[in-house]
Every structure is written in C-alpha cells, then in structure tokens.
Amino acid sequence: MDAVLSDDAFVGFGEDTLYPYPAPSLQSVAAGSTELLRGEVRQQLPREPGVYGMLDLLGRLIYVGKSKSLRNRVLSYFLPNNEEDKAGRIVQSTRVIVWETQPSEFAALVREQSLIRSFQPRFNVQGIPRRQQPIFLCLGRPPAEQFYTARRHDPKALYVLGPLFGASRAMRAVEVLNRLFGLRDCSSTQPCSFTEQLQLFDIEARPGCIRLELGSCLGPCISGCSRSAYEAQVQRARAFLQARDASPIHELTSTMQRAATGRHFERAAQLRDDLKAVQWLSRRADDIAQARERYTFVYPVEEAGMQPVWYLIRRGILEGAVAAPQTATQRRATQALLKQWFASDKHIGTRYMPRPETLALIASWFRNQRSELKKTFLPTDLPLLPRGRTTK
C-alpha cells in the first residue's frame, strides 16, 4: 500500500536566488528499503557539489545536507557502523533522497544554510550527524542586558555573534562572561530596576541568587547599581564581542596563575577551562570582526565544468551573486552594476535578501580557505576576460 502524504509533504527546495543561471532540476531516487535505496544512490547521484535532502515515508523533509561530492557524502550514511548513531537513524527513516547540484562547494554551503533556515528539518534541529549544532551567542534582553544563547539569530538582541559551532563551549563562555562583566544571568521575567528609579513604596528587595553577595553581579534585581553603571558594563561586553576588548582573557589568565601559585589546583583547573571557552569565543569574534572590516569585495568562484559565479560580499555579509561576464558587452554591463552596488551601500535587486547569519559562514570559509582571498577583487578592478572569450 502506498504511503499517504502528510499535509507538510515536501514539494521542492524553492528558488535558488544566488544562482544566476537557469536552475538545475531537482533530482530524486526512491526505494522501499534501505538496501535498495543505497543501490539507487550508488547508480544515480553524481560526484559533483550540491545539496541533498532526505524524505520520510510521509514525504516530509527530515534532513538537509551539502557536499562537494554528493555521491560520496550520501553513501556514507549507509555504512554499517552508522546504524546506531544519528546518521543511521536518518537513513532508516528515509524513503526518498532528493538533490540539487551546485556550481561549487561554496555555493552548496550557502544553499544548505538557507535551506536549513527555511525548512528547519527535524534532524537538523534535533541533532546533526558528524557535526555540531549551530548556536548564536547574544547580548540583550533589556532593561538589564545579559549574555545568552539562542538556536536562531535573535533580531531583538543588542549584538549577536554566530552561528557558532560548539554549544557547550558557548554556554560555558556565557556563564563566565556574565560573571566577569557583572551582568545578570537570571530569567528574563525577573524584574529589574536601578538606583535612580523611584519606588512608590519602600519595600526591601531580595536578590534572586547569591551572585551579588559573591561580587559577580551588579544586582539590578534589587536596584544594586545605577543604569549608567550597568550600561558601562554592557558596552564593555559588546566591545569584547566586537574584538575590541581582551580584558576578560587577561583577567582570567591572571586569576588562574595566582590560583596555581597558591597551590589551589582545583580552582586553577576550573579557571583554565573557563579561559579556554572565552579564548575560543574571542577567536570567533576576531574572525567576524575581521570579516566586517576587510571583507568587502567580489568573490569569483569557478570550478571545472561549472558555470562561473561572482559573489558580492560587503562587510562580511553575502549580498548577492551575478553571472561572470563572458563577453566585452557583458563585462561593461556587469561593471556598471557592481559599481552601483559598491557605491550605494545597498544590495542589488529583490530576489535575494541578505541575511546576517552569512557573516559567520563567510568568516569561517575564508579562515579555512585563505588562498581564496587572493582571487577576490573590488568592483572597480574587474579582471580581464579569459583568452578565447568573445570580445563583442
């Protein structure tokens, strides 16, 4: 008996607004068993970059992934030692595999991020096999801001860093930074007030935890500080996330060394782990700060047998893509378009809307692929057409 499709059955990935050529068709293979599905994958999936999706018996998209070699990556799900882990659970739940080729590994990476954000497939949200789950580190929640983590970019936050990969390190860094900057870490429902706020009744407030007594919180829950004093610490915290203040690292290092010198080895070991979490976060913040400061350019990507694409990146955020010109006429038109983009400080067109989470993706890509930076250029310095291309 055929399965009855659910109301949220998958119908397609949708338009790829960063692909400036006719869209490749969505391909699929289906089988009634895992073994038969593996055979279909081996025969039909190409060894090309792309994104893939897994559909369950009800036709629902349960997982999205990417690879620079679709066939090799998807076949890895069928390995015998995967049966007990999440990769095995995904493939055991899968009856259809769909895929879409991409012009490069970079294009596949960007497309995957967009698809996960749009569809929120079950296995991407609950657990990603062989990878860590993305997390955002945020500074916000007025009137007494604090560090906190979120699974998605929080547009209401004062500052957001991410997506990051390493939830346990991020959550430990949040705990340590709230303590170092004296920011609260209580629930957002906890009432807060400051010394300059007048009270109708003179009622003695009680702190919600012992951090005020320990000297690791300014105590906005009991009017323990002024708004300006708390705001000063929030701005220092923001400066750290923007890679402009390394004082937390210096403070932790100094405290750890004093603990070790005093032979308080358990305390020193705890501080060492705190320091590692904050240093990790500092490196990610530095990568993103560098991307904001230096990464405004056109990034040309061309792989053998694929159509070349020029990606428009401003302050580390991907803002669009255009087809690489093939003729002198196309080159002039493209140059005019790129100059307009570069001068206006606005993205071009409406098909693709820039997303802030691409900042971390871009920073990570160029950190791991440093040689790719040599290919980039400003819109005012377009490269010459390759030999053999028409000049009309």
N, C-alpha and C positions, 0 to 999 in steps of 0.2 A: 504494500500500500504506500502511495506517495505521501510524503510529509505535507502537512498543511502549513503554509507560510504564515508567520505572525504578522501583526499589524506594523511592526517596525522592521520588516524584512528589508534587506539591503537591495538597492536598485542601481547603485553606481557611486563612484568616488566624487563625481561632480567635476566642474570645470577646473582645469589647472591654469590659474591666472598668471602664473610665472613661466608658462611655456608659449613662446611667441610664434609657434608653427602650428599647422593642423594637428589636432590632438590625436595621439595614438589610441587605437581602440582598446577597450578593456577586455582582456582575455581571461578565460577560466577553464578549470578542469574540475570534474566531479566524479565521485565514486561512492559505492555503498559501504566500503570497508577501508580501514587504514592502509592495508597492504596494497589494495587496488589503487588507492589514491597516490601512494608512493610511486607506483609504476607510471601513472599519468604524469606526475611531476617530472620524473626522470626523462620521459619522452618529449614533453612539450615545453617546459619552462626554458627560456633562453639564458645563456651566460652573459647577460647584459645588466647594466644598472637599472634599478627600478624599485617600485613599492609593491607590496603584496598584502592581501587581506584574507583572513580565514572566516568562513561562514559555517554556522552550525546547522543542525538538522532542520531548524525552523527558518533558515535563511537569514539569520541575524549576523551582523559583522561583530565578531568577538575579539579580533586581534588585527593590528596593522603593524607592518614592519618594513624595513628597507634593506637594500644590499647593493653592493657593486657587482654582484653576480647572483642573480635571482635563483637560478637552478641550484647552485651550491648551498646557498643560505637555506632555502626551503627544505632541501633534502636533509639538512642537519637536524630538523625536527623529528625525523623518523629513525634516528639512531637508537639502538636497543637500550643504551644506558640513559636515555631521556624518559623512559616510561614512568618513572616515579616522580620526576620534577615537573615544574610548570610547563616546560616545553612539551613534555609528554601529555599532560592534561589538555593542552591546547589542541594538539593534533588528534587526540582521541575524541574530542568534541567536534572536529572539523569534518564536513562532508563536501565542501566546495572551497577551492582556492582561486582567488582572482588576482590578477596582477596587471601592472601598467609599467611599461618601460619608460626610462628617463634618459636624458642626454648625457648624464654624468652622475658620479657618486654624490657630488654636492647637490645637484638638483633633486636626487632621491632623498637626501637628508632633509632638505627644506620641505619637500612634499609630504614626507612622513610626519613631520612636526605639525603641519597644517591639518592633515587628516586626523591625527590623534586628537587635536584640539577640537575639531568639528564633530567627530563621531563619539569620542570618549568610549572606545570599545571596552568590554568588560575586563578582558585580561590585560589590557594596557593600564587600566585604572587600578585593578586589584593586585597586579604583580606582573612585572615584565621579565621574561626568562632571559638569563645570562646578562642582564643589565640591571642597573639600579633605577629606582623610580624617581622621576624628576620632582623637585620641590623648589618652592620660592621662599626666600628669606625676606621678610617685610619689616618695615619700621613705620608704625602708625597706631591707629585707634585712639583718637583724641577723646578727652582733653589731656590725658596723661599718656603720651605715646610710649610704646614698648616694642621690643623685638619679638617677632613671632613667625611661625612658618605657615605656609599655605600650599595646597596642591595646585592652585592655579594663580595666575597673575592677579593681584588684588588692585583694581584701579583706584580704590579709595585710600590706599596706603600713601604715606608721605614719600617713601622710597622703597623700591623693590629690586632685589638682586636675584637673578635667575632666568631660566630654570637652572638649578644645580643638581648634581647627581651625587648623592651621599646623604641620605636623610638623617642617619644617626649623627654624623658629624655636624650637620646643620643645626639639629636640635640641641646638641651639646654647646655649639657656639652661641646659640640664642640664650641659653641658660647663663653662660659665662659672661656674655656681653651685657645682659641686663644687670648682672651683679656689678660689673666693673664701672658701668656708667650710672649706676644708682637708679635705674628705671624699674618700674613695677613689672611683675610677671603674673599678676593675678588676673582673674576673669575680666573680660570687657564689660561685664554687668556690674562690677564693683564700683560704687560711687566714688568719685574723686573730687577734691576741692583744694584750694590753695589759700595761703595765709591772708591774702588781700581780699578774699571773698567774705563778705559779711554774712553772719548767721543770724536767723531770726531768734533762735533760742540757743542759750549757752549750754550745749549738751556735749559732754566729753565723748569723743570718738575713740573707738578701739581699733588698732591695726588689724588687718586681716591675716597677717602672718608675723613671723619674728624677724623678718629681714631688716626692719627699721632698727630694732634693738641691736642687730648684728652689724649695723652700719653699711649694709649693701643695698639700701633703697632709700630714696629721699622721702618716702612716706606721703604721697599725695592722697592716700586713702584717709588720712587723719589731718589734713592741712599741715603736713610736716615741713613744707617748703613753699616758697613763692612760685608763681607761674614763671617768672623770668629765670629763676634758678633752675627750674626743671627744663625750661626751654633751652637753656645753655647746654645742658647735658644731651638733650635730643639733637642739637646741632652738632655736637662733638660726635655723637653716634652716627649721624648722617655723613660727617666728614670721613669717618672710618670706612663706611660702605663705599664712599667715593674715592678711596685710596689716598686720602689727603691727611690722615692722622693714624700713625702707627703706635700711639701711646699704649693701647691695650697690650700689644706684644711686648713692649719694653717693661710694662708693669708686671706682667705675668712672669717674664724671664727673671726679673729682679727678685720677685717673691719666691719663685722656685729655687733660685740659688741660695737665698737666705735660709729656706727650709732645709735644703741639703747640708749647708754649712752647720746648721744647728742640729743635724742628725735626726730631723723629723722626716724620715724617709717615706713614710706612707703619704704624708702631706705633699712632699716633693713629687711623688709619683702621680698623685691626683692633679697637681698643677702642671706636670708635664703633659698629661693627656688633654687638659684644658688648653694649653698652649698649642698643641698640635691642631686642635679643632679651629682655633682662632687663626693660626697661620694658614691653614688650608683655605679658610674663608677669605683671608686677606689676599691670597694669591688670586682667587677667583675675582675679587673686587678689583685688583690691579689689572687683570686681563680685560675686564669690562671697561674700566676707566681708560685704558689704552685704546680700546676699540672706539670709545666715544670721541677721544681726542684725535686719533690718527686715521681711522678707517672711514674716509670719505673718498670714494673712487669708483671706477668701473672695473668689475672683475670679469675678464673674459674666460669662458670655460669651453674647451673643445676637446673631445675625445675621439679616437679613431672611429670612423664610420658614423659619427653622430653629427647633427647639425649644431653649429656653434651658437652659444647664448652669451650675451653680455648682461651681467647683473649689476644693478645700481644700488650702491651701498652708501648711506650717509650717517655719520656718527655711529657706525657700527650696526645700524638697523637696515635690513633689506627693504628697499622701497620700490623695486620693480625690476623688469627684465625686458630686453629688446633683442631682436634677431641681429646677429652680427652682419654688417653690410657686405654684400658680395660684388657690388659694382660701384663706380665712382659716384653715380647718381644717388644710390642708396647711402653711400658714405656721407655725402653732403647733407642729406635729409636727417640721417642719424645724428650727425654732429650738431645740427641746429636743435634737434630735440634734446640732446644731452646738455647742451649749453643752457637751454631754457630750464631744465631740471636743476642744474648746478647753481644757477643764478637766483632762482625763485625760492629756494629752500622749501619746496613743496614736491610731493610725489607726483608722477605723471599719470594721468588717466584715472579711471574709476574701477577697472576690472580687478586690480589688486590693491588691497588696503594694507599698509604697513602695520606690523604687529610688534609690540615692544619685546616679546619673548625671543624674537630672532636675534636680538643683541647678544645674548649668551651663546647662541648657536654659532654666530659669526665669530665671536671671540674665541670659542673653542676650536673652530675649524682652522683659523689662521695660527693659533698657538700650536696645533698639531701638524699643520701643513705650512710651515714657514716659507718654504720655497715658492708657494703660490703667490705670496705678496709681491714677488718680483714681476709677476705678469700684470699686475694692476696698473691703471693709468687714470689720469684726470680727463674729464670730458674735453678739456682744451688741448689735449695731446693725443688725439686718436692715432692709432698705428696705421701704417700704410697697408694697402690691400696686398694680400699674398700674391706672389707671381702666378701667372696663369689665369687670374680672375679677370673678367672683362672690365674695361675702363669706361664704358659708356654710361 
